[in-house]
């Protein structure tokens, strides 16, 4: 039980710190694509750490299952969200060309 | 352990406030949709912390439902925003 408590005490605040850093990026980054980075990667890591930290406190294996499910689900969905939002923004012309190093979606080549 | 939970929830609340700042400021609809998606992820984290305080996953249903609705809602809203952008 002690080991589980240490795991939780480390992982829960660590995950929350990742979430705060991601949210800080959401608030501070200059354009949509950089905010997309802050919205997906740190948030996913933060959620996974919190889920593992919470799983350490569960009393039975059956209680861990939904946490694992949510973790896998987050790993599957956050790239889809990033792709959808990014592609929509690009098509709508909301991506500033000056912020792009390489523009492989440009049809003019 | 209570201090750990309080610290975690406080940090998650701070993250929620920062995200809400982006939600208010925009400037585009896609920025706001993205901010709402981050809020749903933070909400899932908060519910997971609550599950940790209880020691059981009694609120597992809300955990999965919030995660699902966050994903479906974000993708739908993003596509809808794209459609509207093309028509104008």
N, CA and C atoms of all chains as a GROMACS GRO file, in nm:
protein
  591
    1UNK      N    1   0.083  -0.122   0.000
    1UNK     CA    2   0.000   0.000   0.000
    1UNK      C    3   0.086   0.125   0.000
    2UNK      N    4   0.201   0.117   0.072
    2UNK     CA    5   0.288   0.235   0.080
    2UNK      C    6   0.344   0.270  -0.058
    3UNK      N    7   0.386   0.167  -0.130
    3UNK     CA    8   0.441   0.190  -0.264
    3UNK      C    9   0.336   0.255  -0.354
    4UNK      N   10   0.211   0.206  -0.344
    4UNK     CA   11   0.103   0.263  -0.425
    4UNK      C   12   0.082   0.411  -0.390
    5UNK      N   13   0.091   0.443  -0.259
    5UNK     CA   14   0.072   0.582  -0.217
    5UNK      C   15   0.182   0.672  -0.273
    6UNK      N   16   0.308   0.622  -0.269
    6UNK     CA   17   0.419   0.702  -0.323
    6UNK      C   18   0.398   0.726  -0.472
    7UNK      N   19   0.358   0.618  -0.544
    7UNK     CA   20   0.333   0.629  -0.688
    7UNK      C   21   0.227   0.737  -0.716
    8UNK      N   22   0.119   0.732  -0.639
    8UNK     CA   23   0.011   0.830  -0.657
    8UNK      C   24   0.059   0.971  -0.623
    9UNK      N   25   0.133   0.984  -0.512
    9UNK     CA   26   0.178   1.116  -0.467
    9UNK      C   27   0.272   1.180  -0.568
   10UNK      N   28   0.346   1.097  -0.644
   10UNK     CA   29   0.437   1.152  -0.744
   10UNK      C   30   0.362   1.179  -0.875
   11UNK      N   31   0.282   1.081  -0.920
   11UNK     CA   32   0.226   1.086  -1.055
   11UNK      C   33   0.110   1.185  -1.068
   12UNK      N   34   0.025   1.195  -0.966
   12UNK     CA   35  -0.089   1.288  -0.978
   12UNK      C   36  -0.043   1.433  -0.995
   13UNK      N   37   0.044   1.487  -0.907
   13UNK     CA   38   0.090   1.625  -0.931
   13UNK      C   39   0.171   1.639  -1.058
   14UNK      N   40   0.249   1.534  -1.093
   14UNK     CA   41   0.328   1.542  -1.217
   14UNK      C   42   0.235   1.556  -1.338
   15UNK      N   43   0.130   1.475  -1.340
   15UNK     CA   44   0.033   1.485  -1.450
   15UNK      C   45  -0.034   1.621  -1.453
   16UNK      N   46  -0.068   1.672  -1.333
   16UNK     CA   47  -0.134   1.803  -1.327
   16UNK      C   48  -0.040   1.914  -1.376
   17UNK      N   49   0.092   1.900  -1.346
   17UNK     CA   50   0.189   1.999  -1.394
   17UNK      C   51   0.194   1.998  -1.546
   18UNK      N   52   0.193   1.877  -1.605
   18UNK     CA   53   0.190   1.869  -1.752
   18UNK      C   54   0.065   1.939  -1.807
   19UNK      N   55  -0.049   1.917  -1.740
   19UNK     CA   56  -0.173   1.980  -1.785
   19UNK      C   57  -0.163   2.133  -1.778
   20UNK      N   58  -0.101   2.183  -1.668
   20UNK     CA   59  -0.086   2.327  -1.653
   20UNK      C   60   0.004   2.383  -1.763
   21UNK      N   61   0.116   2.310  -1.792
   21UNK     CA   62   0.207   2.358  -1.896
   21UNK      C   63   0.136   2.361  -2.031
   22UNK      N   64   0.056   2.256  -2.059
   22UNK     CA   65  -0.020   2.256  -2.184
   22UNK      C   66  -0.118   2.371  -2.191
   23UNK      N   67  -0.187   2.396  -2.079
   23UNK     CA   68  -0.284   2.506  -2.075
   23UNK      C   69  -0.213   2.641  -2.088
   24UNK      N   70  -0.092   2.650  -2.029
   24UNK     CA   71  -0.012   2.773  -2.043
   24UNK      C   72   0.020   2.797  -2.191
   25UNK      N   73   0.055   2.686  -2.260
   25UNK     CA   74   0.079   2.697  -2.404
   25UNK      C   75  -0.046   2.740  -2.478
   26UNK      N   76  -0.161   2.685  -2.439
   26UNK     CA   77  -0.288   2.726  -2.500
   26UNK      C   78  -0.309   2.876  -2.486
   27UNK      N   79  -0.274   2.930  -2.369
   27UNK     CA   80  -0.300   3.071  -2.343
   27UNK      C   81  -0.196   3.162  -2.408
   28UNK      N   82  -0.071   3.113  -2.424
   28UNK     CA   83   0.038   3.202  -2.461
   28UNK      C   84   0.084   3.190  -2.605
   29UNK      N   85   0.068   3.071  -2.667
   29UNK     CA   86   0.126   3.052  -2.801
   29UNK      C   87   0.056   3.140  -2.904
   30UNK      N   88   0.131   3.180  -3.009
   30UNK     CA   89   0.080   3.286  -3.097
   30UNK      C   90  -0.022   3.243  -3.202
   31UNK      N   91  -0.020   3.119  -3.251
   31UNK     CA   92  -0.117   3.086  -3.356
   31UNK      C   93  -0.174   2.946  -3.335
   32UNK      N   94  -0.271   2.911  -3.419
   32UNK     CA   95  -0.350   2.790  -3.396
   32UNK      C   96  -0.266   2.663  -3.397
   33UNK      N   97  -0.168   2.653  -3.488
   33UNK     CA   98  -0.093   2.528  -3.499
   33UNK      C   99  -0.005   2.505  -3.377
   34UNK      N  100   0.055   2.612  -3.323
   34UNK     CA  101   0.136   2.594  -3.202
   34UNK      C  102   0.045   2.560  -3.084
   35UNK      N  103  -0.075   2.620  -3.081
   35UNK     CA  104  -0.169   2.588  -2.974
   35UNK      C  105  -0.218   2.443  -2.986
   36UNK      N  106  -0.228   2.395  -3.111
   36UNK     CA  107  -0.266   2.256  -3.136
   36UNK      C  108  -0.165   2.163  -3.069
   37UNK      N  109  -0.037   2.198  -3.078
   37UNK     CA  110   0.069   2.121  -3.013
   37UNK      C  111   0.048   2.120  -2.862
   38UNK      N  112   0.022   2.238  -2.806
   38UNK     CA  113   0.004   2.247  -2.660
   38UNK      C  114  -0.123   2.176  -2.616
   39UNK      N  115  -0.222   2.169  -2.704
   39UNK     CA  116  -0.351   2.110  -2.664
   39UNK      C  117  -0.348   1.959  -2.669
   40UNK      N  118  -0.260   1.900  -2.749
   40UNK     CA  119  -0.264   1.754  -2.763
   40UNK      C  120  -0.156   1.684  -2.681
   41UNK      N  121  -0.027   1.717  -2.706
   41UNK     CA  122   0.078   1.634  -2.646
   41UNK      C  123   0.088   1.646  -2.494
   42UNK      N  124   0.106   1.769  -2.437
   42UNK     CA  125   0.117   1.775  -2.291
   42UNK      C  126  -0.011   1.729  -2.221
   43UNK      N  127  -0.127   1.755  -2.282
   43UNK     CA  128  -0.253   1.714  -2.218
   43UNK      C  129  -0.264   1.563  -2.214
   44UNK      N  130  -0.220   1.495  -2.323
   44UNK     CA  131  -0.226   1.349  -2.325
   44UNK      C  132  -0.134   1.290  -2.219
   45UNK      N  133  -0.009   1.339  -2.214
   45UNK     CA  134   0.087   1.290  -2.113
   45UNK      C  135   0.031   1.316  -1.974
   46UNK      N  136  -0.022   1.437  -1.952
   46UNK     CA  137  -0.076   1.472  -1.821
   46UNK      C  138  -0.189   1.379  -1.781
   47UNK      N  139  -0.281   1.354  -1.875
   47UNK     CA  140  -0.394   1.265  -1.843
   47UNK      C  141  -0.346   1.124  -1.814
   48UNK      N  142  -0.250   1.074  -1.894
   48UNK     CA  143  -0.200   0.938  -1.872
   48UNK      C  144  -0.134   0.925  -1.734
   49UNK      N  145  -0.054   1.027  -1.695
   49UNK     CA  146   0.011   1.022  -1.563
   49UNK      C  147  -0.094   1.022  -1.452
   50UNK      N  148  -0.197   1.109  -1.466
   50UNK     CA  149  -0.303   1.113  -1.364
   50UNK      C  150  -0.376   0.980  -1.358
   51UNK      N  151  -0.402   0.919  -1.475
   51UNK     CA  152  -0.473   0.791  -1.477
   51UNK      C  153  -0.392   0.682  -1.408
   52UNK      N  154  -0.259   0.677  -1.435
   52UNK     CA  155  -0.175   0.576  -1.371
   52UNK      C  156  -0.171   0.601  -1.220
   53UNK      N  157  -0.159   0.731  -1.182
   53UNK     CA  158  -0.159   0.765  -1.040
   53UNK      C  159  -0.288   0.725  -0.972
   54UNK      N  160  -0.401   0.743  -1.041
   54UNK     CA  161  -0.530   0.705  -0.984
   54UNK      C  162  -0.544   0.553  -0.981
   55UNK      N  163  -0.490   0.486  -1.084
   55UNK     CA  164  -0.502   0.340  -1.090
   55UNK      C  165  -0.431   0.274  -0.972
   56UNK      N  166  -0.323   0.340  -0.921
   56UNK     CA  167  -0.249   0.284  -0.809
   56UNK      C  168  -0.333   0.280  -0.681
   57UNK      N  169  -0.437   0.364  -0.674
   57UNK     CA  170  -0.521   0.369  -0.554
   57UNK      C  171  -0.642   0.276  -0.560
   58UNK      N  172  -0.663   0.214  -0.676
   58UNK     CA  173  -0.782   0.131  -0.692
   58UNK      C  174  -0.771   0.004  -0.608
   59UNK      N  175  -0.888  -0.041  -0.559
   59UNK     CA  176  -0.889  -0.157  -0.469
   59UNK      C  177  -0.887  -0.290  -0.544
   60UNK      N  178  -0.942  -0.292  -0.666
   60UNK     CA  179  -0.943  -0.419  -0.740
   60UNK      C  180  -0.905  -0.393  -0.886
   61UNK      N  181  -0.871  -0.500  -0.955
   61UNK     CA  182  -0.831  -0.488  -1.096
   61UNK      C  183  -0.947  -0.439  -1.181
   62UNK      N  184  -1.070  -0.479  -1.144
   62UNK     CA  185  -1.187  -0.438  -1.220
   62UNK      C  186  -1.203  -0.287  -1.222
   63UNK      N  187  -1.156  -0.218  -1.114
   63UNK     CA  188  -1.166  -0.072  -1.110
   63UNK      C  189  -1.061  -0.004  -1.197
   64UNK      N  190  -0.954  -0.077  -1.228
   64UNK     CA  191  -0.848  -0.019  -1.311
   64UNK      C  192  -0.889  -0.017  -1.458
   65UNK      N  193  -0.973  -0.115  -1.497
   65UNK     CA  194  -1.008  -0.132  -1.639
   65UNK      C  195  -1.060  -0.004  -1.706
   66UNK      N  196  -1.160   0.066  -1.647
   66UNK     CA  197  -1.207   0.188  -1.716
   66UNK      C  198  -1.098   0.294  -1.731
   67UNK      N  199  -1.004   0.301  -1.633
   67UNK     CA  200  -0.896   0.399  -1.643
   67UNK      C  201  -0.805   0.366  -1.762
   68UNK      N  202  -0.774   0.236  -1.779
   68UNK     CA  203  -0.694   0.193  -1.894
   68UNK      C  204  -0.767   0.226  -2.023
   69UNK      N  205  -0.899   0.199  -2.023
   69UNK     CA  206  -0.982   0.226  -2.141
   69UNK      C  207  -0.974   0.373  -2.181
   70UNK      N  208  -0.990   0.462  -2.080
   70UNK     CA  209  -0.985   0.605  -2.108
   70UNK      C  210  -0.847   0.646  -2.160
   71UNK      N  211  -0.740   0.586  -2.103
   71UNK     CA  212  -0.604   0.617  -2.148
   71UNK      C  213  -0.583   0.579  -2.293
   72UNK      N  214  -0.623   0.456  -2.330
   72UNK     CA  215  -0.609   0.411  -2.469
   72UNK      C  216  -0.692   0.500  -2.560
   73UNK      N  217  -0.813   0.534  -2.514
   73UNK     CA  218  -0.903   0.617  -2.594
   73UNK      C  219  -0.840   0.754  -2.620
   74UNK      N  220  -0.778   0.812  -2.518
   74UNK     CA  221  -0.714   0.943  -2.535
   74UNK      C  222  -0.600   0.934  -2.635
   75UNK      N  223  -0.520   0.825  -2.627
   75UNK     CA  224  -0.409   0.808  -2.721
   75UNK      C  225  -0.460   0.795  -2.864
   76UNK      N  226  -0.580   0.733  -2.882
   76UNK     CA  227  -0.634   0.717  -3.016
   76UNK      C  228  -0.696   0.846  -3.070
   77UNK      N  229  -0.761   0.922  -2.981
   77UNK     CA  230  -0.841   1.034  -3.031
   77UNK      C  231  -0.763   1.164  -3.048
   78UNK      N  232  -0.660   1.188  -2.966
   78UNK     CA  233  -0.597   1.320  -2.973
   78UNK      C  234  -0.526   1.345  -3.107
   79UNK      N  235  -0.463   1.243  -3.172
   79UNK     CA  236  -0.411   1.270  -3.307
   79UNK      C  237  -0.522   1.300  -3.407
   80UNK      N  238  -0.637   1.230  -3.392
   80UNK     CA  239  -0.749   1.254  -3.485
   80UNK      C  240  -0.797   1.399  -3.472
   81UNK      N  241  -0.809   1.445  -3.346
   81UNK     CA  242  -0.853   1.583  -3.323
   81UNK      C  243  -0.753   1.682  -3.382
   82UNK      N  244  -0.624   1.655  -3.356
   82UNK     CA  245  -0.521   1.747  -3.408
   82UNK      C  246  -0.525   1.753  -3.560
   83UNK      N  247  -0.538   1.634  -3.623
   83UNK     CA  248  -0.544   1.628  -3.770
   83UNK      C  249  -0.666   1.703  -3.823
   84UNK      N  250  -0.784   1.678  -3.761
   84UNK     CA  251  -0.907   1.740  -3.809
   84UNK      C  252  -0.901   1.892  -3.795
   85UNK      N  253  -0.863   1.939  -3.676
   85UNK     CA  254  -0.858   2.083  -3.654
   85UNK      C  255  -0.754   2.149  -3.744
   86UNK      N  256  -0.636   2.085  -3.755
   86UNK     CA  257  -0.530   2.142  -3.838
   86UNK      C  258  -0.569   2.150  -3.984
   87UNK      N  259  -0.627   2.039  -4.037
   87UNK     CA  260  -0.666   2.038  -4.178
   87UNK      C  261  -0.778   2.139  -4.204
   88UNK      N  262  -0.873   2.150  -4.110
   88UNK     CA  263  -0.982   2.246  -4.125
   88UNK      C  264  -0.927   2.389  -4.128
   89UNK      N  265  -0.834   2.417  -4.036
   89UNK     CA  266  -0.775   2.552  -4.032
   89UNK      C  267  -0.699   2.582  -4.160
   90UNK      N  268  -0.626   2.482  -4.212
   90UNK     CA  269  -0.549   2.505  -4.334
   90UNK      C  270  -0.642   2.534  -4.452
   91UNK      N  271  -0.747   2.454  -4.466
   91UNK     CA  272  -0.841   2.474  -4.578
   91UNK      C  273  -0.912   2.608  -4.567
   92UNK      N  274  -0.940   2.651  -4.443
   92UNK     CA  275  -1.010   2.778  -4.424
   92UNK      C  276  -0.915   2.897  -4.439
   93UNK      N  277  -0.785   2.868  -4.460
   93UNK     CA  278  -0.689   2.977  -4.478
   93UNK      C  279  -0.654   3.049  -4.349
   94UNK      N  280  -0.672   2.978  -4.235
   94UNK     CA  281  -0.641   3.044  -4.107
   94UNK      C  282  -0.497   3.018  -4.062
   95UNK      N  283  -0.423   2.938  -4.140
   95UNK     CA  284  -0.283   2.913  -4.106
   95UNK      C  285  -0.196   3.017  -4.176
   96UNK      N  286  -0.120   3.092  -4.095
   96UNK     CA  287  -0.037   3.198  -4.152
   96UNK      C  288   0.086   3.138  -4.219
   97UNK      N  289   0.109   3.163  -4.349
   97UNK     CA  290   0.223   3.100  -4.417
   97UNK      C  291   0.357   3.136  -4.355
   98UNK      N  292   0.368   3.252  -4.292
   98UNK     CA  293   0.496   3.295  -4.235
   98UNK      C  294   0.538   3.206  -4.118
   99UNK      N  295   0.443   3.137  -4.056
   99UNK     CA  296   0.476   3.049  -3.942
   99UNK      C  297   0.520   2.910  -3.987
  100UNK      N  298   0.505   2.878  -4.117
  100UNK     CA  299   0.535   2.744  -4.165
  100UNK      C  300   0.677   2.738  -4.218
  101UNK      N  301   0.751   2.630  -4.180
  101UNK     CA  302   0.884   2.608  -4.236
  101UNK      C  303   0.870   2.538  -4.371
  102UNK      N  304   0.792   2.427  -4.370
  102UNK     CA  305   0.764   2.354  -4.493
  102UNK      C  306   0.613   2.344  -4.506
  103UNK      N  307   0.562   2.367  -4.628
  103UNK     CA  308   0.418   2.358  -4.650
  103UNK      C  309   0.392   2.246  -4.750
  104UNK      N  310   0.380   2.122  -4.700
  104UNK     CA  311   0.363   2.008  -4.790
  104UNK      C  312   0.219   1.995  -4.839
  105UNK      N  313   0.126   2.072  -4.780
  105UNK     CA  314  -0.012   2.068  -4.827
  105UNK      C  315  -0.037   2.167  -4.940
  106UNK      N  316   0.063   2.250  -4.970
  106UNK     CA  317   0.046   2.351  -5.075
  106UNK      C  318   0.036   2.282  -5.211
  107UNK      N  319  -0.079   2.302  -5.281
  107UNK     CA  320  -0.101   2.230  -5.406
  107UNK      C  321  -0.019   2.287  -5.522
  108UNK      N  322   0.027   2.410  -5.507
  108UNK     CA  323   0.110   2.467  -5.613
  108UNK      C  324   0.253   2.412  -5.610
  109UNK      N  325   0.282   2.332  -5.508
  109UNK     CA  326   0.416   2.271  -5.495
  109UNK      C  327   0.510   2.366  -5.430
  110UNK      N  328  -0.226   1.214   0.210
  110UNK     CA  329  -0.273   1.199   0.072
  110UNK      C  330  -0.370   1.310   0.033
  111UNK      N  331  -0.442   1.364   0.133
  111UNK     CA  332  -0.537   1.470   0.101
  111UNK      C  333  -0.468   1.590   0.040
  112UNK      N  334  -0.345   1.620   0.090
  112UNK     CA  335  -0.269   1.733   0.035
  112UNK      C  336  -0.235   1.709  -0.112
  113UNK      N  337  -0.202   1.583  -0.144
  113UNK     CA  338  -0.170   1.550  -0.284
  113UNK      C  339  -0.291   1.574  -0.373
  114UNK      N  340  -0.407   1.525  -0.327
  114UNK     CA  341  -0.529   1.544  -0.407
  114UNK      C  342  -0.562   1.692  -0.422
  115UNK      N  343  -0.548   1.768  -0.312
  115UNK     CA  344  -0.578   1.911  -0.318
  115UNK      C  345  -0.485   1.983  -0.414
  116UNK      N  346  -0.355   1.948  -0.406
  116UNK     CA  347  -0.257   2.010  -0.496
  116UNK      C  348  -0.290   1.978  -0.642
  117UNK      N  349  -0.321   1.850  -0.668
  117UNK     CA  350  -0.352   1.810  -0.806
  117UNK      C  351  -0.475   1.883  -0.859
  118UNK      N  352  -0.579   1.888  -0.775
  118UNK     CA  353  -0.702   1.956  -0.820
  118UNK      C  354  -0.679   2.105  -0.839
  119UNK      N  355  -0.594   2.166  -0.752
  119UNK     CA  356  -0.564   2.308  -0.767
  119UNK      C  357  -0.492   2.334  -0.899
  120UNK      N  358  -0.394   2.248  -0.931
  120UNK     CA  359  -0.320   2.264  -1.057
  120UNK      C  360  -0.414   2.245  -1.176
  121UNK      N  361  -0.502   2.145  -1.168
  121UNK     CA  362  -0.596   2.123  -1.278
  121UNK      C  363  -0.690   2.242  -1.293
  122UNK      N  364  -0.730   2.303  -1.180
  122UNK     CA  365  -0.816   2.422  -1.187
  122UNK      C  366  -0.743   2.538  -1.253
  123UNK      N  367  -0.613   2.554  -1.218
  123UNK     CA  368  -0.534   2.661  -1.282
  123UNK      C  369  -0.527   2.638  -1.432
  124UNK      N  370  -0.506   2.511  -1.471
  124UNK     CA  371  -0.502   2.478  -1.614
  124UNK      C  372  -0.636   2.511  -1.679
  125UNK      N  373  -0.746   2.480  -1.608
  125UNK     CA  374  -0.878   2.511  -1.661
  125UNK      C  375  -0.898   2.660  -1.681
  126UNK      N  376  -0.850   2.741  -1.586
  126UNK     CA  377  -0.864   2.887  -1.599
  126UNK      C  378  -0.785   2.939  -1.719
  127UNK      N  379  -0.660   2.889  -1.735
  127UNK     CA  380  -0.578   2.932  -1.849
  127UNK      C  381  -0.647   2.895  -1.981
  128UNK      N  382  -0.705   2.774  -1.984
  128UNK     CA  383  -0.773   2.730  -2.106
  128UNK      C  384  -0.897   2.815  -2.132
  129UNK      N  385  -0.968   2.851  -2.023
  129UNK     CA  386  -1.087   2.935  -2.040
  129UNK      C  387  -1.049   3.074  -2.091
  130UNK      N  388  -0.929   3.122  -2.055
  130UNK     CA  389  -0.883   3.250  -2.110
  130UNK      C  390  -0.874   3.242  -2.262
  131UNK      N  391  -0.822   3.128  -2.312
  131UNK     CA  392  -0.815   3.108  -2.456
  131UNK      C  393  -0.955   3.094  -2.515
  132UNK      N  394  -1.044   3.028  -2.441
  132UNK     CA  395  -1.182   3.009  -2.485
  132UNK      C  396  -1.249   3.145  -2.505
  133UNK      N  397  -1.222   3.240  -2.416
  133UNK     CA  398  -1.284   3.372  -2.424
  133UNK      C  399  -1.220   3.454  -2.534
  134UNK      N  400  -1.085   3.444  -2.546
  134UNK     CA  401  -1.014   3.533  -2.638
  134UNK      C  402  -1.026   3.490  -2.784
  135UNK      N  403  -1.046   3.359  -2.806
  135UNK     CA  404  -1.054   3.313  -2.944
  135UNK      C  405  -0.918   3.304  -3.010
  136UNK      N  406  -0.889   3.371  -3.120
  136UNK     CA  407  -0.977   3.461  -3.195
  136UNK      C  408  -1.069   3.388  -3.293
  137UNK      N  409  -1.033   3.267  -3.338
  137UNK     CA  410  -1.118   3.198  -3.434
  137UNK      C  411  -1.203   3.093  -3.362
  138UNK      N  412  -1.304   3.043  -3.436
  138UNK     CA  413  -1.391   2.939  -3.378
  138UNK      C  414  -1.310   2.814  -3.348
  139UNK      N  415  -1.210   2.783  -3.433
  139UNK     CA  416  -1.131   2.661  -3.412
  139UNK      C  417  -1.051   2.669  -3.282
  140UNK      N  418  -1.001   2.790  -3.247
  140UNK     CA  419  -0.931   2.807  -3.120
  140UNK      C  420  -1.023   2.773  -3.004
  141UNK      N  421  -1.147   2.817  -3.014
  141UNK     CA  422  -1.242   2.792  -2.904
  141UNK      C  423  -1.279   2.644  -2.897
  142UNK      N  424  -1.296   2.580  -3.016
  142UNK     CA  425  -1.325   2.436  -3.017
  142UNK      C  426  -1.212   2.359  -2.951
  143UNK      N  427  -1.088   2.398  -2.984
  143UNK     CA  428  -0.970   2.333  -2.927
  143UNK      C  429  -0.965   2.353  -2.776
  144UNK      N  430  -0.998   2.475  -2.731
  144UNK     CA  431  -0.998   2.503  -2.587
  144UNK      C  432  -1.102   2.417  -2.516
  145UNK      N  433  -1.219   2.399  -2.580
  145UNK     CA  434  -1.322   2.314  -2.519
  145UNK      C  435  -1.277   2.170  -2.509
  146UNK      N  436  -1.200   2.124  -2.612
  146UNK     CA  437  -1.148   1.987  -2.606
  146UNK      C  438  -1.051   1.972  -2.490
  147UNK      N  439  -0.963   2.070  -2.471
  147UNK     CA  440  -0.868   2.065  -2.358
  147UNK      C  441  -0.945   2.065  -2.226
  148UNK      N  442  -1.052   2.144  -2.218
  148UNK     CA  443  -1.132   2.146  -2.096
  148UNK      C  444  -1.192   2.009  -2.067
  149UNK      N  445  -1.236   1.938  -2.172
  149UNK     CA  446  -1.294   1.805  -2.149
  149UNK      C  447  -1.187   1.709  -2.099
  150UNK      N  448  -1.063   1.721  -2.150
  150UNK     CA  449  -0.954   1.634  -2.102
  150UNK      C  450  -0.924   1.666  -1.955
  151UNK      N  451  -0.923   1.796  -1.920
  151UNK     CA  452  -0.899   1.835  -1.781
  151UNK      C  453  -1.009   1.781  -1.690
  152UNK      N  454  -1.133   1.783  -1.743
  152UNK     CA  455  -1.247   1.729  -1.666
  152UNK      C  456  -1.228   1.581  -1.639
  153UNK      N  457  -1.182   1.506  -1.741
  153UNK     CA  458  -1.156   1.364  -1.723
  153UNK      C  459  -1.048   1.344  -1.616
  154UNK      N  460  -0.942   1.427  -1.620
  154UNK     CA  461  -0.837   1.418  -1.518
  154UNK      C  462  -0.896   1.440  -1.378
  155UNK      N  463  -0.983   1.541  -1.365
  155UNK     CA  464  -1.044   1.571  -1.237
  155UNK      C  465  -1.127   1.456  -1.185
  156UNK      N  466  -1.207   1.393  -1.274
  156UNK     CA  467  -1.289   1.279  -1.234
  156UNK      C  468  -1.200   1.163  -1.193
  157UNK      N  469  -1.085   1.145  -1.263
  157UNK     CA  470  -0.992   1.037  -1.227
  157UNK      C  471  -0.935   1.061  -1.088
  158UNK      N  472  -0.904   1.188  -1.054
  158UNK     CA  473  -0.855   1.220  -0.919
  158UNK      C  474  -0.962   1.186  -0.815
  159UNK      N  475  -1.087   1.218  -0.849
  159UNK     CA  476  -1.197   1.183  -0.757
  159UNK      C  477  -1.206   1.031  -0.738
  160UNK      N  478  -1.190   0.956  -0.848
  160UNK     CA  479  -1.191   0.810  -0.838
  160UNK      C  480  -1.079   0.763  -0.746
  161UNK      N  481  -0.962   0.830  -0.753
  161UNK     CA  482  -0.849   0.792  -0.667
  161UNK      C  483  -0.882   0.817  -0.521
  162UNK      N  484  -0.953   0.928  -0.491
  162UNK     CA  485  -0.988   0.954  -0.351
  162UNK      C  486  -1.084   0.849  -0.298
  163UNK      N  487  -1.172   0.794  -0.385
  163UNK     CA  488  -1.269   0.696  -0.340
  163UNK      C  489  -1.210   0.556  -0.332
  164UNK      N  490  -1.106   0.529  -0.411
  164UNK     CA  491  -1.049   0.395  -0.413
  164UNK      C  492  -1.123   0.299  -0.504
  165UNK      N  493  -1.237   0.342  -0.557
  165UNK     CA  494  -1.309   0.259  -0.654
  165UNK      C  495  -1.341   0.344  -0.777
  166UNK      N  496  -1.365   0.277  -0.887
  166UNK     CA  497  -1.401   0.348  -1.010
  166UNK      C  498  -1.553   0.351  -1.024
  167UNK      N  499  -1.621   0.397  -0.917
  167UNK     CA  500  -1.767   0.403  -0.921
  167UNK      C  501  -1.814   0.504  -1.025
  168UNK      N  502  -1.732   0.607  -1.051
  168UNK     CA  503  -1.768   0.708  -1.150
  168UNK      C  504  -1.706   0.678  -1.286
  169UNK      N  505  -1.673   0.550  -1.311
  169UNK     CA  506  -1.609   0.513  -1.437
  169UNK      C  507  -1.696   0.548  -1.557
  170UNK      N  508  -1.829   0.536  -1.540
  170UNK     CA  509  -1.919   0.564  -1.650
  170UNK      C  510  -1.904   0.708  -1.696
  171UNK      N  511  -1.905   0.803  -1.598
  171UNK     CA  512  -1.891   0.944  -1.636
  171UNK      C  513  -1.754   0.970  -1.699
  172UNK      N  514  -1.651   0.900  -1.650
  172UNK     CA  515  -1.516   0.913  -1.706
  172UNK      C  516  -1.517   0.882  -1.856
  173UNK      N  517  -1.573   0.765  -1.890
  173UNK     CA  518  -1.574   0.721  -2.030
  173UNK      C  519  -1.666   0.810  -2.113
  174UNK      N  520  -1.781   0.849  -2.055
  174UNK     CA  521  -1.877   0.930  -2.131
  174UNK      C  522  -1.817   1.067  -2.163
  175UNK      N  523  -1.751   1.131  -2.065
  175UNK     CA  524  -1.692   1.263  -2.090
  175UNK      C  525  -1.583   1.252  -2.197
  176UNK      N  526  -1.500   1.146  -2.188
  176UNK     CA  527  -1.394   1.129  -2.288
  176UNK      C  528  -1.454   1.111  -2.428
  177UNK      N  529  -1.559   1.026  -2.437
  177UNK     CA  530  -1.624   1.003  -2.567
  177UNK      C  531  -1.687   1.130  -2.622
  178UNK      N  532  -1.767   1.198  -2.536
  178UNK     CA  533  -1.837   1.319  -2.582
  178UNK      C  534  -1.737   1.427  -2.622
  179UNK      N  535  -1.626   1.439  -2.547
  179UNK     CA  536  -1.524   1.538  -2.581
  179UNK      C  537  -1.470   1.515  -2.721
  180UNK      N  538  -1.441   1.389  -2.753
  180UNK     CA  539  -1.386   1.356  -2.884
  180UNK      C  540  -1.488   1.381  -2.995
  181UNK      N  541  -1.606   1.321  -2.980
  181UNK     CA  542  -1.709   1.333  -3.086
  181UNK      C  543  -1.747   1.480  -3.105
  182UNK      N  544  -1.767   1.551  -2.993
  182UNK     CA  545  -1.805   1.692  -3.001
  182UNK      C  546  -1.700   1.776  -3.071
  183UNK      N  547  -1.572   1.753  -3.037
  183UNK     CA  548  -1.466   1.833  -3.097
  183UNK      C  549  -1.456   1.810  -3.246
  184UNK      N  550  -1.456   1.681  -3.288
  184UNK     CA  551  -1.443   1.652  -3.431
  184UNK      C  552  -1.563   1.707  -3.508
  185UNK      N  553  -1.684   1.688  -3.453
  185UNK     CA  554  -1.803   1.739  -3.521
  185UNK      C  555  -1.799   1.890  -3.534
  186UNK      N  556  -1.766   1.959  -3.424
  186UNK     CA  557  -1.763   2.105  -3.427
  186UNK      C  558  -1.656   2.156  -3.523
  187UNK      N  559  -1.539   2.087  -3.526
  187UNK     CA  560  -1.432   2.132  -3.616
  187UNK      C  561  -1.475   2.117  -3.761
  188UNK      N  562  -1.538   2.005  -3.794
  188UNK     CA  563  -1.584   1.985  -3.932
  188UNK      C  564  -1.691   2.087  -3.969
  189UNK      N  565  -1.782   2.113  -3.873
  189UNK     CA  566  -1.888   2.211  -3.897
  189UNK      C  567  -1.830   2.350  -3.921
  190UNK      N  568  -1.728   2.386  -3.841
  190UNK     CA  569  -1.663   2.516  -3.858
  190UNK      C  570  -1.598   2.524  -3.996
  191UNK      N  571  -1.540   2.411  -4.043
  191UNK     CA  572  -1.479   2.410  -4.176
  191UNK      C  573  -1.581   2.428  -4.285
  192UNK      N  574  -1.695   2.359  -4.275
  192UNK     CA  575  -1.802   2.374  -4.373
  192UNK      C  576  -1.847   2.519  -4.382
  193UNK      N  577  -1.868   2.579  -4.266
  193UNK     CA  578  -1.918   2.717  -4.262
  193UNK      C  579  -1.814   2.811  -4.324
  194UNK      N  580  -1.684   2.782  -4.295
  194UNK     CA  581  -1.578   2.868  -4.349
  194UNK      C  582  -1.574   2.863  -4.501
  195UNK      N  583  -1.601   2.743  -4.558
  195UNK     CA  584  -1.596   2.731  -4.704
  195UNK      C  585  -1.712   2.802  -4.771
  196UNK      N  586  -1.830   2.799  -4.706
  196UNK     CA  587  -1.948   2.855  -4.770
  196UNK      C  588  -1.942   3.008  -4.776
  197UNK      N  589  -1.880   3.071  -4.679
  197UNK     CA  590  -1.882   3.217  -4.673
  197UNK      C  591  -1.786   3.280  -4.774
   0.00000   0.00000   0.00000
